[in-house]
Amino acid sequence: SLYDGGSAVAEAALMALNTNRKEEVLISKTVNPSSRRILKTYAHFQGLKVTEIEMEDGVTSISDLKSKLTDEVGAVIVQSPNFFGILEDLKETTEIAHSVKKCSMIASVDPISLGIMKKPSEYDVDIVVGESQSMGIPMSFGGPYLGFITAKKEYLRKMPGRIVGETTDLDGKRSYVLTLTA
């Protein structure tokens, strides 16, 4: 888990760029403005370039995405449903992002919407992030926000935080261990 959906977007971008060794991210203007600001803050201190993709009729402009996608781009970020509540075409944006060698597709999603929509993995999305507050997380130490992140296997070692796995000890009792750490 991460602090919130915005930090999940930024961490996903860093994870993708650390994996493919590129330094530019394209993010749609239909992504939550707070998430875009958080990404720009993270990127500034990492010396990374963030370029915004224009919107058209409330969704990501496919023509602008295609015009800005170069070999230098390491990640494309789209939110669906987007900030305006409109569904984005994750299939098409993923295909466009993957047309560039080593470019990762990041989808920011609302977990509630996934109850009726196809999973981002069905569109070959590389990294999926979002905000879990809509799941009814109560107020606790620091607030109700909880960002989530999941990714394809090749990104796991670059994932922020710690991944805890379940195992059994020598006596056969259930125990938990940190896994996939360097």
MARLUMVEX-448593 format. One record per residue: residue in one letter; x, y, z of N, C-alpha, C, CB in turn. Coordinates in pm, whole numbers. Glycine has a CB too. Example, Ala and Ser with C-alpha at 12.3 -4.5 7.8 and 13.67 -1.06 7.14 Angstrom:
# MARLUMVEX-448593
[node 'a'; [1319; -569; 780]; [1230; -450; 780]; [1320; -330; 780]; [1131; -447; 905]];
[node 's'; [1285; -225; 708]; [1367; -106; 714]; [1290; 3; 787]; [1408; -60; 572]];
This chain:
# MARLUMVEX-448593
[node 's'; [84; -119; 0]; [0; 0; 0]; [88; 124; 0]; [-95; 0; 122]];
[node 'l'; [28; 234; -39]; [95; 363; -44]; [10; 465; 29]; [122; 408; -191]];
[node 'y'; [60; 588; 41]; [-13; 691; 117]; [-151; 719; 59]; [68; 819; 120]];
[node 'd'; [-158; 738; -72]; [-285; 770; -137]; [-273; 743; -286]; [-326; 918; -111]];
[node 'g'; [-382; 767; -359]; [-381; 741; -503]; [-281; 827; -579]; [-518; 765; -560]];
[node 'g'; [-261; 949; -536]; [-166; 1038; -602]; [-22; 991; -587]; [-179; 1178; -547]];
[node 's'; [15; 950; -467]; [151; 900; -449]; [169; 766; -521]; [184; 884; -298]];
[node 'a'; [60; 690; -536]; [68; 564; -611]; [99; 592; -758]; [-65; 485; -598]];
[node 'v'; [39; 696; -815]; [67; 735; -953]; [215; 770; -968]; [-22; 855; -997]];
[node 'a'; [266; 852; -877]; [406; 895; -883]; [501; 777; -864]; [433; 1003; -777]];
[node 'e'; [474; 692; -768]; [561; 577; -744]; [558; 481; -863]; [518; 503; -616]];
[node 'a'; [443; 465; -927]; [435; 379; -1045]; [520; 434; -1158]; [288; 364; -1091]];
[node 'a'; [517; 565; -1176]; [599; 627; -1280]; [748; 604; -1251]; [569; 779; -1291]];
[node 'l'; [789; 626; -1127]; [930; 603; -1090]; [968; 456; -1109]; [954; 645; -944]];
[node 'm'; [878; 367; -1073]; [903; 224; -1088]; [922; 188; -1236]; [786; 143; -1028]];
[node 'a'; [837; 241; -1322]; [848; 214; -1466]; [979; 269; -1522]; [728; 274; -1542]];
[node 'l'; [1011; 393; -1488]; [1133; 454; -1542]; [1259; 387; -1486]; [1135; 604; -1509]];
[node 'n'; [1255; 341; -1362]; [1370; 267; -1307]; [1387; 133; -1376]; [1354; 247; -1156]];
[node 't'; [1278; 77; -1424]; [1284; -53; -1491]; [1335; -39; -1634]; [1146; -118; -1492]];
[node 'n'; [1284; 63; -1706]; [1322; 75; -1849]; [1431; 178; -1875]; [1201; 111; -1930]];
[node 'r'; [1481; 242; -1771]; [1594; 337; -1782]; [1566; 454; -1876]; [1718; 263; -1831]];
[node 'k'; [1443; 505; -1872]; [1408; 623; -1951]; [1376; 736; -1854]; [1287; 596; -2046]];
[node 'e'; [1356; 859; -1908]; [1340; 974; -1819]; [1222; 1064; -1850]; [1463; 1056; -1824]];
[node 'e'; [1125; 1017; -1929]; [1008; 1100; -1959]; [880; 1021; -1938]; [1015; 1153; -2103]];
[node 'v'; [780; 1090; -1881]; [649; 1033; -1856]; [545; 1118; -1928]; [619; 1025; -1704]];
[node 'l'; [449; 1053; -1993]; [333; 1121; -2048]; [216; 1092; -1957]; [303; 1077; -2196]];
[node 'i'; [143; 1196; -1916]; [26; 1178; -1830]; [-90; 1257; -1888]; [56; 1221; -1683]];
[node 's'; [-205; 1195; -1895]; [-323; 1259; -1951]; [-374; 1370; -1859]; [-434; 1156; -1975]];
[node 'k'; [-425; 1476; -1920]; [-486; 1584; -1842]; [-619; 1541; -1780]; [-508; 1707; -1930]];
[node 't'; [-666; 1421; -1814]; [-789; 1369; -1754]; [-762; 1294; -1624]; [-861; 1278; -1852]];
[node 'v'; [-634; 1282; -1587]; [-596; 1222; -1458]; [-622; 1326; -1348]; [-445; 1174; -1458]];
[node 'n'; [-662; 1280; -1232]; [-689; 1367; -1118]; [-578; 1474; -1107]; [-699; 1285; -988]];
[node 'p'; [-616; 1603; -1101]; [-515; 1711; -1092]; [-420; 1696; -974]; [-585; 1845; -1083]];
[node 's'; [-468; 1645; -861]; [-380; 1625; -745]; [-274; 1521; -777]; [-462; 1582; -621]];
[node 's'; [-311; 1415; -844]; [-215; 1311; -882]; [-111; 1367; -978]; [-287; 1191; -945]];
[node 'r'; [-155; 1451; -1070]; [-60; 1511; -1166]; [39; 1602; -1094]; [-136; 1591; -1274]];
[node 'r'; [-9; 1679; -996]; [81; 1767; -920]; [181; 1686; -838]; [0; 1858; -828]];
[node 'i'; [134; 1579; -775]; [224; 1494; -696]; [331; 1434; -787]; [145; 1381; -623]];
[node 'l'; [291; 1385; -905]; [388; 1329; -1000]; [492; 1433; -1039]; [316; 1277; -1125]];
[node 'k'; [448; 1555; -1067]; [542; 1661; -1106]; [641; 1693; -992]; [466; 1788; -1147]];
[node 't'; [593; 1688; -869]; [681; 1713; -755]; [787; 1603; -744]; [600; 1722; -624]];
[node 'y'; [743; 1478; -749]; [838; 1366; -744]; [938; 1376; -858]; [764; 1231; -749]];
[node 'a'; [888; 1402; -979]; [974; 1405; -1098]; [1076; 1517; -1093]; [889; 1420; -1224]];
[node 'h'; [1036; 1632; -1041]; [1127; 1747; -1032]; [1254; 1710; -955]; [1057; 1866; -964]];
[node 'f'; [1235; 1643; -842]; [1350; 1611; -758]; [1428; 1488; -807]; [1304; 1587; -616]];
[node 'q'; [1375; 1420; -907]; [1446; 1308; -968]; [1506; 1347; -1103]; [1352; 1188; -986]];
[node 'g'; [1482; 1472; -1146]; [1532; 1518; -1275]; [1462; 1453; -1394]; [1679; 1492; -1285]];
[node 'l'; [1335; 1420; -1378]; [1258; 1354; -1483]; [1164; 1453; -1551]; [1179; 1235; -1425]];
[node 'k'; [1128; 1423; -1673]; [1040; 1510; -1751]; [898; 1455; -1751]; [1092; 1524; -1896]];
[node 'v'; [801; 1543; -1720]; [659; 1506; -1724]; [592; 1591; -1831]; [591; 1525; -1583]];
[node 't'; [528; 1525; -1926]; [457; 1594; -2034]; [310; 1555; -2027]; [518; 1560; -2174]];
[node 'e'; [222; 1655; -2033]; [79; 1627; -2026]; [21; 1604; -2164]; [7; 1742; -1956]];
[node 'i'; [-69; 1506; -2172]; [-142; 1475; -2295]; [-273; 1553; -2289]; [-167; 1320; -2311]];
[node 'e'; [-305; 1622; -2396]; [-428; 1700; -2402]; [-551; 1610; -2395]; [-432; 1786; -2529]];
[node 'm'; [-666; 1673; -2367]; [-791; 1598; -2367]; [-880; 1647; -2480]; [-864; 1612; -2231]];
[node 'e'; [-971; 1560; -2520]; [-1063; 1590; -2629]; [-1199; 1530; -2590]; [-1011; 1533; -2766]];
[node 'd'; [-1300; 1615; -2578]; [-1434; 1569; -2538]; [-1433; 1493; -2406]; [-1494; 1481; -2648]];
[node 'g'; [-1349; 1535; -2314]; [-1345; 1476; -2180]; [-1261; 1351; -2164]; [-1481; 1445; -2139]];
[node 'v'; [-1197; 1306; -2271]; [-1109; 1188; -2264]; [-973; 1222; -2321]; [-1172; 1067; -2342]];
[node 't'; [-878; 1133; -2301]; [-742; 1152; -2351]; [-742; 1164; -2503]; [-651; 1036; -2306]];
[node 's'; [-675; 1265; -2555]; [-664; 1284; -2699]; [-566; 1181; -2756]; [-617; 1428; -2733]];
[node 'i'; [-619; 1090; -2835]; [-536; 985; -2896]; [-436; 1046; -2992]; [-625; 882; -2969]];
[node 's'; [-479; 1147; -3068]; [-387; 1210; -3163]; [-273; 1281; -3091]; [-463; 1309; -3253]];
[node 'd'; [-301; 1347; -2979]; [-195; 1413; -2903]; [-102; 1311; -2838]; [-256; 1505; -2795]];
[node 'l'; [-159; 1201; -2790]; [-76; 1093; -2733]; [22; 1042; -2838]; [-165; 976; -2680]];
[node 'k'; [-29; 1014; -2958]; [57; 963; -3065]; [165; 1065; -3103]; [-27; 928; -3189]];
[node 's'; [130; 1193; -3104]; [227; 1296; -3145]; [338; 1317; -3041]; [155; 1428; -3171]];
[node 'k'; [308; 1291; -2914]; [406; 1314; -2807]; [485; 1188; -2769]; [336; 1368; -2684]];
[node 'l'; [443; 1074; -2820]; [509; 949; -2785]; [634; 930; -2870]; [413; 830; -2805]];
[node 't'; [749; 935; -2802]; [878; 918; -2869]; [954; 804; -2803]; [962; 1050; -2864]];
[node 'd'; [1071; 773; -2856]; [1154; 667; -2797]; [1206; 704; -2658]; [1272; 638; -2888]];
[node 'e'; [1197; 832; -2622]; [1244; 878; -2490]; [1140; 856; -2381]; [1279; 1025; -2496]];
[node 'v'; [1016; 828; -2418]; [907; 813; -2321]; [914; 674; -2258]; [769; 837; -2388]];
[node 'g'; [912; 671; -2125]; [920; 544; -2054]; [789; 499; -1993]; [1021; 554; -1947]];
[node 'a'; [689; 591; -1987]; [561; 554; -1928]; [450; 646; -1978]; [568; 559; -1775]];
[node 'v'; [333; 588; -1994]; [211; 662; -2028]; [112; 635; -1915]; [151; 621; -2169]];
[node 'i'; [52; 742; -1862]; [-42; 727; -1750]; [-179; 779; -1791]; [10; 802; -1624]];
[node 'v'; [-280; 692; -1774]; [-419; 726; -1805]; [-503; 678; -1688]; [-467; 662; -1940]];
[node 'q'; [-608; 753; -1657]; [-700; 717; -1548]; [-835; 679; -1608]; [-716; 833; -1446]];
[node 's'; [-892; 567; -1564]; [-1024; 527; -1613]; [-1100; 455; -1502]; [-1011; 436; -1738]];
[node 'p'; [-1221; 502; -1468]; [-1284; 623; -1515]; [-1198; 744; -1479]; [-1425; 637; -1455]];
[node 'n'; [-1198; 842; -1568]; [-1108; 954; -1547]; [-1166; 1053; -1447]; [-1079; 1024; -1680]];
[node 'f'; [-1097; 1164; -1427]; [-1137; 1264; -1329]; [-1279; 1316; -1353]; [-1040; 1380; -1329]];
[node 'f'; [-1325; 1310; -1478]; [-1457; 1359; -1514]; [-1562; 1248; -1510]; [-1454; 1421; -1653]];
[node 'g'; [-1521; 1127; -1473]; [-1614; 1015; -1464]; [-1636; 942; -1595]; [-1743; 1063; -1412]];
[node 'i'; [-1555; 972; -1695]; [-1571; 911; -1827]; [-1472; 795; -1841]; [-1549; 1016; -1940]];
[node 'l'; [-1518; 688; -1905]; [-1431; 573; -1927]; [-1335; 602; -2041]; [-1514; 447; -1958]];
[node 'e'; [-1208; 571; -2017]; [-1105; 586; -2119]; [-1090; 453; -2195]; [-968; 628; -2056]];
[node 'd'; [-1035; 459; -2315]; [-1011; 339; -2394]; [-874; 283; -2356]; [-1020; 369; -2547]];
[node 'l'; [-868; 203; -2250]; [-740; 149; -2204]; [-678; 55; -2306]; [-759; 76; -2072]];
[node 'k'; [-759; -13; -2382]; [-706; -105; -2483]; [-625; -28; -2587]; [-820; -184; -2552]];
[node 'e'; [-683; 79; -2640]; [-613; 157; -2742]; [-492; 231; -2687]; [-709; 258; -2805]];
[node 't'; [-506; 293; -2569]; [-391; 366; -2514]; [-277; 272; -2478]; [-433; 446; -2390]];
[node 't'; [-309; 152; -2433]; [-204; 53; -2402]; [-133; 9; -2529]; [-264; -69; -2329]];
[node 'e'; [-209; -16; -2635]; [-148; -56; -2762]; [-56; 54; -2815]; [-257; -87; -2867]];
[node 'i'; [-98; 179; -2801]; [-15; 291; -2846]; [111; 301; -2761]; [-95; 425; -2840]];
[node 'a'; [96; 293; -2629]; [214; 300; -2540]; [312; 188; -2571]; [171; 293; -2392]];
[node 'h'; [261; 69; -2592]; [348; -46; -2619]; [407; -47; -2759]; [272; -174; -2598]];
[node 's'; [365; 48; -2843]; [424; 58; -2977]; [567; 113; -2970]; [338; 147; -3067]];
[node 'v'; [603; 173; -2856]; [738; 223; -2833]; [812; 121; -2746]; [737; 364; -2765]];
[node 'k'; [932; 87; -2787]; [1011; -12; -2714]; [1033; 31; -2569]; [1146; -35; -2784]];
[node 'k'; [1007; -60; -2477]; [1027; -41; -2333]; [943; 71; -2273]; [1172; -13; -2306]];
[node 'c'; [829; 102; -2331]; [739; 201; -2272]; [632; 128; -2192]; [674; 292; -2383]];
[node 's'; [614; 170; -2067]; [518; 106; -1978]; [385; 179; -1979]; [573; 100; -1835]];
[node 'm'; [277; 104; -1965]; [143; 162; -1953]; [100; 153; -1808]; [41; 89; -2047]];
[node 'i'; [61; 268; -1753]; [14; 276; -1615]; [-132; 320; -1617]; [102; 374; -1529]];
[node 'a'; [-218; 244; -1551]; [-359; 280; -1541]; [-393; 311; -1397]; [-450; 167; -1596]];
[node 's'; [-455; 427; -1376]; [-507; 463; -1245]; [-655; 430; -1249]; [-480; 616; -1209]];
[node 'v'; [-701; 348; -1156]; [-839; 301; -1160]; [-910; 323; -1027]; [-843; 154; -1198]];
[node 'd'; [-1043; 319; -1033]; [-1126; 320; -913]; [-1159; 173; -886]; [-1257; 409; -932]];
[node 'p'; [-1121; 119; -769]; [-1144; -23; -745]; [-1291; -64; -754]; [-1090; -59; -610]];
[node 'i'; [-1383; 25; -720]; [-1525; -7; -728]; [-1566; -33; -873]; [-1611; 108; -667]];
[node 's'; [-1509; 43; -967]; [-1546; 27; -1108]; [-1505; -109; -1163]; [-1480; 136; -1192]];
[node 'l'; [-1405; -170; -1103]; [-1356; -298; -1153]; [-1455; -412; -1127]; [-1222; -331; -1090]];
[node 'g'; [-1560; -385; -1050]; [-1665; -484; -1029]; [-1747; -509; -1155]; [-1757; -439; -917]];
[node 'i'; [-1747; -410; -1246]; [-1825; -426; -1370]; [-1741; -410; -1497]; [-1938; -327; -1372]];
[node 'm'; [-1620; -360; -1482]; [-1535; -337; -1599]; [-1433; -450; -1612]; [-1463; -201; -1590]];
[node 'k'; [-1373; -462; -1730]; [-1265; -559; -1750]; [-1145; -518; -1665]; [-1226; -569; -1901]];
[node 'k'; [-1071; -618; -1622]; [-949; -592; -1545]; [-847; -526; -1637]; [-892; -723; -1483]];
[node 'p'; [-768; -431; -1586]; [-664; -369; -1668]; [-566; -471; -1727]; [-587; -268; -1585]];
[node 's'; [-544; -583; -1659]; [-454; -685; -1711]; [-505; -744; -1842]; [-435; -797; -1608]];
[node 'e'; [-636; -740; -1865]; [-693; -791; -1990]; [-656; -701; -2108]; [-845; -802; -1978]];
[node 'y'; [-613; -580; -2078]; [-567; -487; -2182]; [-415; -482; -2189]; [-622; -346; -2157]];
[node 'd'; [-347; -566; -2112]; [-202; -574; -2108]; [-138; -452; -2040]; [-148; -588; -2248]];
[node 'v'; [-211; -387; -1949]; [-157; -275; -1872]; [-44; -329; -1783]; [-269; -206; -1786]];
[node 'd'; [65; -254; -1773]; [182; -300; -1697]; [171; -277; -1547]; [304; -231; -1748]];
[node 'i'; [123; -158; -1508]; [114; -120; -1367]; [-24; -60; -1345]; [229; -19; -1326]];
[node 'v'; [-90; -99; -1236]; [-222; -47; -1203]; [-213; 14; -1064]; [-332; -158; -1209]];
[node 'v'; [-267; 134; -1051]; [-267; 205; -923]; [-406; 262; -896]; [-161; 318; -922]];
[node 'g'; [-426; 309; -775]; [-552; 374; -744]; [-561; 413; -597]; [-668; 283; -779]];
[node 'e'; [-676; 468; -564]; [-708; 513; -429]; [-812; 418; -372]; [-760; 661; -429]];
[node 's'; [-786; 364; -253]; [-878; 266; -192]; [-978; 328; -97]; [-800; 162; -120]];
[node 'q'; [-978; 459; -81]; [-1067; 524; 15]; [-1214; 493; -19]; [-1043; 676; 16]];
[node 's'; [-1246; 475; -145]; [-1384; 446; -184]; [-1433; 311; -130]; [-1397; 448; -335]];
[node 'm'; [-1341; 230; -80]; [-1377; 100; -23]; [-1428; 114; 121]; [-1257; 4; -28]];
[node 'g'; [-1436; 238; 171]; [-1488; 262; 305]; [-1384; 254; 414]; [-1596; 166; 334]];
[node 'i'; [-1261; 292; 382]; [-1154; 288; 481]; [-1184; 393; 589]; [-1014; 315; 413]];
[node 'p'; [-1187; 355; 717]; [-1217; 451; 823]; [-1097; 541; 854]; [-1262; 378; 950]];
[node 'm'; [-1126; 650; 921]; [-1020; 738; 968]; [-931; 661; 1065]; [-1079; 865; 1036]];
[node 's'; [-800; 681; 1051]; [-706; 617; 1142]; [-582; 703; 1149]; [-670; 473; 1096]];
[node 'f'; [-471; 649; 1184]; [-349; 727; 1203]; [-308; 795; 1073]; [-236; 637; 1255]];
[node 'g'; [-337; 925; 1060]; [-297; 999; 941]; [-407; 1019; 840]; [-186; 931; 875]];
[node 'g'; [-523; 957; 856]; [-633; 979; 764]; [-683; 852; 700]; [-593; 1076; 659]];
[node 'p'; [-784; 866; 613]; [-850; 749; 555]; [-789; 703; 423]; [-993; 779; 534]];
[node 'y'; [-687; 770; 376]; [-639; 742; 241]; [-546; 622; 236]; [-568; 863; 186]];
[node 'l'; [-554; 550; 124]; [-475; 430; 107]; [-458; 406; -43]; [-540; 308; 177]];
[node 'g'; [-339; 430; -93]; [-313; 402; -233]; [-273; 258; -252]; [-205; 495; -288]];
[node 'f'; [-306; 203; -368]; [-263; 66; -397]; [-186; 64; -528]; [-384; -29; -404]];
[node 'i'; [-103; -39; -542]; [-22; -56; -663]; [-6; -206; -689]; [117; 14; -649]];
[node 't'; [-15; -243; -813]; [9; -380; -854]; [76; -375; -991]; [-123; -465; -858]];
[node 'a'; [153; -477; -1023]; [230; -471; -1148]; [261; -611; -1200]; [360; -394; -1127]];
[node 'k'; [302; -613; -1326]; [349; -738; -1386]; [476; -782; -1314]; [375; -721; -1539]];
[node 'k'; [507; -909; -1328]; [618; -970; -1257]; [751; -898; -1278]; [633; -1113; -1299]];
[node 'e'; [779; -850; -1399]; [909; -787; -1425]; [931; -655; -1350]; [924; -763; -1572]];
[node 'y'; [825; -600; -1291]; [836; -474; -1217]; [847; -496; -1066]; [718; -386; -1247]];
[node 'l'; [826; -618; -1018]; [815; -643; -875]; [936; -597; -793]; [794; -787; -852]];
[node 'r'; [1055; -617; -841]; [1174; -579; -763]; [1193; -428; -755]; [1298; -643; -824]];
[node 'k'; [1122; -353; -836]; [1129; -206; -831]; [1012; -147; -753]; [1132; -148; -973]];
[node 'm'; [924; -232; -705]; [805; -185; -635]; [842; -117; -504]; [709; -302; -609]];
[node 'p'; [780; -3; -473]; [812; 67; -347]; [755; -9; -227]; [756; 210; -350]];
[node 'g'; [814; 15; -112]; [763; -45; 11]; [811; -187; 30]; [613; -42; 13]];
[node 'r'; [734; -259; 104]; [770; -396; 137]; [656; -490; 99]; [804; -408; 286]];
[node 'i'; [692; -605; 49]; [594; -706; 14]; [606; -816; 118]; [614; -762; -132]];
[node 'v'; [495; -847; 184]; [495; -947; 290]; [431; -1075; 237]; [420; -895; 415]];
[node 'g'; [500; -1185; 258]; [449; -1315; 217]; [417; -1401; 337]; [550; -1386; 127]];
[node 'e'; [332; -1500; 315]; [294; -1591; 423]; [367; -1724; 404]; [140; -1613; 427]];
[node 't'; [413; -1781; 512]; [482; -1910; 508]; [455; -1984; 638]; [635; -1891; 487]];
[node 't'; [522; -2093; 658]; [513; -2165; 785]; [653; -2178; 844]; [446; -2307; 766]];
[node 'd'; [661; -2175; 974]; [792; -2187; 1038]; [826; -2335; 1059]; [794; -2112; 1175]];
[node 'l'; [937; -2363; 1127]; [983; -2501; 1148]; [882; -2585; 1227]; [1116; -2501; 1220]];
[node 'd'; [800; -2519; 1308]; [699; -2590; 1387]; [565; -2602; 1315]; [679; -2520; 1520]];
[node 'g'; [561; -2554; 1190]; [437; -2562; 1113]; [338; -2450; 1140]; [372; -2690; 1138]];
[node 'k'; [380; -2349; 1215]; [292; -2237; 1246]; [299; -2132; 1136]; [328; -2174; 1383]];
[node 'r'; [186; -2069; 1112]; [182; -1963; 1012]; [269; -1845; 1055]; [36; -1916; 988]];
[node 's'; [346; -1794; 961]; [428; -1676; 990]; [440; -1591; 865]; [570; -1717; 1041]];
[node 'y'; [486; -1469; 884]; [496; -1373; 773]; [640; -1329; 757]; [404; -1252; 795]];
[node 'v'; [681; -1311; 633]; [818; -1271; 604]; [819; -1166; 494]; [904; -1394; 562]];
[node 'l'; [922; -1082; 495]; [939; -989; 384]; [992; -1067; 265]; [1036; -871; 422]];
[node 't'; [935; -1043; 149]; [977; -1115; 29]; [1018; -1017; -79]; [864; -1206; -23]];
[node 'l'; [1089; -1067; -178]; [1131; -988; -294]; [1203; -859; -257]; [1011; -954; -379]];
[node 't'; [1283; -863; -153]; [1362; -744; -117]; [1506; -766; -156]; [1351; -713; 33]];
[node 'a'; [1571; -657; -189]; [1711; -665; -230]; [1800; -675; -107]; [1751; -543; -316]];
